[in-house]
């Protein structure tokens, strides 16, 4: 249940596009056609699914303060956290190069349609954001990091797929001239972000109910204690 909750939250509640507005350059530039959006979204899922767990291992066993203790007690005081960005980006760039080689080999048409935006995944802030959020959330094991990486990639994929489908439809609509192009795209993105905000209570409703019950229970306990004290004082007075 814990992994399912993390998976759903990373897709709908902590969506990279609609919650944090990360990866907007590729999101706006490659969302004119559904076919190209699907290709780039799949590449983002693959890169996030690989780099987030790998960066989790780097962070846990190399970058954190005292992480090098496995090399020996003399390395316990080493802190390599200043290398976080360099190593994270190096891992991401390596995976992006692998994706670029695979896409060019098996789908040259998709490779040509994506153009410069495929290698630019290496500097896509949504990709780096996934690893940095992973580090911030302090996951306990690599499985949680992998679930979060896959979920974040699927969330970004759904976002670019949805806006690409809408942009293909509104191409034949009577959009006011000042709003054509990026104008109407920003408006649609804002509306979809508001829609995704409705998922915020999907996994937190139970917690809020529990938090409301706890104060009520504590008040009831206090009232019971007060009644007991009054009863004791009354008995003492009566005996006197």
N, C-alpha and C positions, 0 to 999 in steps of 0.2 A: 504493500500500500504506500510505503514511503517513496519508493521509486516511481510509482504511478503518479503520485501527487507532484513530485519534482518534475516529472516529464510534462505533465499538463500545465504546470505553472510556467515552465520555461517556454512553452508554445504560446499560451494565451495571455497570461498575466504579465510575465516579464518578457514580452515580445520585443525583439531587438529593434524593430522598426517603429511599432506603434506605442511602445512604452518608453524607449530610450532614444529613438530616432537615430540609430546607428546604421551605417551602410547606406545612407541616403543617395550618395552619388550614383552608385550602381543601380540602386532601386529606381531612380528617376530616369536614368539613361537607357537601361536595357529592358524597360517595361513597356515598350511600344508594341511588342508582339508576344503572344503567349509562348510560342516555340522557343524563342531566345530566353524568355523568363524562366521557363522550365529547365533549360540547360544550365543557366547560371545558378539557379536555386539548387539544383542537384549538386553542382560543384561546391557550393557553400556548405551544404549538408555534409558532404564528404570531408571537406577541410576541417570543419568544426568537430566532426565526430572523431577525427584522428588527432588534431592538435590539442584539444582541451585535455584529454587523458595524458598525452605525452607531456604537456606543460605541467600537469598535476604532478607527475613523477619528477620532473625537473625541479619544481618548487619544493617538493617534500624532501628530496634526497640530496639536493645541491644548493638551492638558493636560500632557504630559510636559515635563520640564525641557529647554529648548532646542528644543521642537517648533515654535515660531513662527519658526524661522530661515528658513522659506520666504517670510516677509514681508519679510525683509531681515536683514543681519548685526547691526543694532542691536537686534533682538529675540531674539538667541540666548541671552541670559541670563535670559529670562523663564521663570518656573515657575508654572503655573496648576493644579498638581495639587490645590490646596485646593478647587477647584471640581468635583472628580470626582463626588462624591455628588449635587450639585445638577444637573449636566448629565446624568448617567446617569439619574436619576429623572425629569427633564424629558422625556428621550427615551422612556422607558418609559411615562410617563403619556400622551404624545401617541399612541403606538401603541395603548394600551389604549382610548383614546377612539375611535380608528378602528375597533377591533374591536367596541366596544359599539354603534356606529352601524350596522355591517354586520349584526350579530346581530339587533338590534332591527328592522332593515328586512326581512331575509329569513327570520327564524325568531322571531316574537314569543313562541311557546310556550316555546322554549328560553330566551329572554331573561327571561321571567317566572319560569321554574323556577330559573334561576341567581340571580336576585335581586341582592342587594347584593354577592355574591361576584364578579360579573363586573367591575364597576369597581374592586373591591379587588385585582384582579390588579396594579394599579399599585403597590401596596405589598406584593405577594407577595415574600417574601424569596428564593424560588427564581429569580424573574426578575432581581432585582438581583444575586443570587449568581452567575448566569451571566456577567454583565458583569464582576463583580469577579474571578471565577476566570479569565476571559479575560485580564484585565489582569495577574493574577499569573503566568499561564503564559507571558506574553510571546510570543505568536504572531508569526510572521514576516510573514504577509500576511493579507489580509481573507478569503481562501478558507478558511484554517484556522479563523478566528473564526466564519465562517458554518457550517462543518461542525460545530463544537463547539456552536453555538447550536441548530441543528436536532437534533443528537443529545441534548442536554440536555433539550430540549422533549419529544422522543419518550420519553426515560427517565421523565420526570414523568408523561407520558400513560399509559405502560404501568403505572406504579405505581397511579395513581388508578383506571384501568380494572380492574386485577386486584382491588383491594380492594373496588370497587363490585360486581363479579360475585360475590365471596365473600360480601359482606354481604347481597346479595339471596338467596343460598342459605341462609345460616344463620338468616335470618328465620324459616324454618320448622323449624329444628333445636331440639333441647332443650338450650339453653344455660343453665347455672346462673344463677340470678337475680342474684347479685352481679356477674356478668361481662357481663350484657346491655348492649348499647349500646357506649359507647366502651371499656369494659373489654376485651371480646373483640376489638375493633378494634385496640387497642394490642398485644395479644398476637399477632394475625395479622401486624401490621406488623413486629414484632420477628422473627417466624419468617421472613417473606419477606426481611427484611434479611439474616438469616443465610444464606438461600438465595442471595441475590445476591452474598454474599461469596465464594461458590465460583467466581464468574467472575474473581476476582482473579488467578488463575494462568493464565487463558486466553491472555493476551497477554504475560505476563512470564516464562513458563516457559523460553523460549529464552535470555533474558538471564541467568537464574539458572544455566542449564547452562554458558553461556559463562564466567560469573564463576567457576564451579567448575573449568573446564578451565584457565583462565589460571594460577591458583596451581600446579596440577599441572605445567604446562609450565615454569613458572619454576623449580620444584624440580628437574625433570629437567635443565634447563640448568645449574643450580648443581652438580649431581652430576657432569655431564660435565666441567665446568671443574675440579672437584676431582680427578677421575681423571687429567686431562691434566697437572695440576700434579704429582701424585704420580709419574706416569710420567717427567716431565722430571727431577725430583729423583733418581729411581732411576737414570736414564741418566747424570746428572752424577756420582753416587757411584761407579757402575761404571767410568767413564772414569778417575776418580782412582785 
